[in-house]
Amino acid sequence: PNLVFNSSNDVGRGGRILPTTSVDELVAELLLWFGLKGRANFEQVLPNLSNFYDIGDADASDPSTLPIGFLKSDTF
């Protein structure tokens, strides 16, 4: 995110910044690491995830397809 004052993410009033990553994306990647599979399972656990990420694209062997990409693929 761009953390510069008066940037597109700065909403003013004391340096408040709009988030660019949802908590659902973070949790989805953790759930992949824990072994959760299948779109239906993700929709049940994280019903809001589809607003930010298409879990059908996730491939644990390709970190570029993970929701955020903060977990190494060799840890899956």
Summary of the structure (lengths in Angstrom):
residues: 76
radius of gyration: 14.8
end to end distance: 26.9
largest distance: 42.6
contacts: 170
relative contact order: 0.17
helix: 41%
strand: 7%
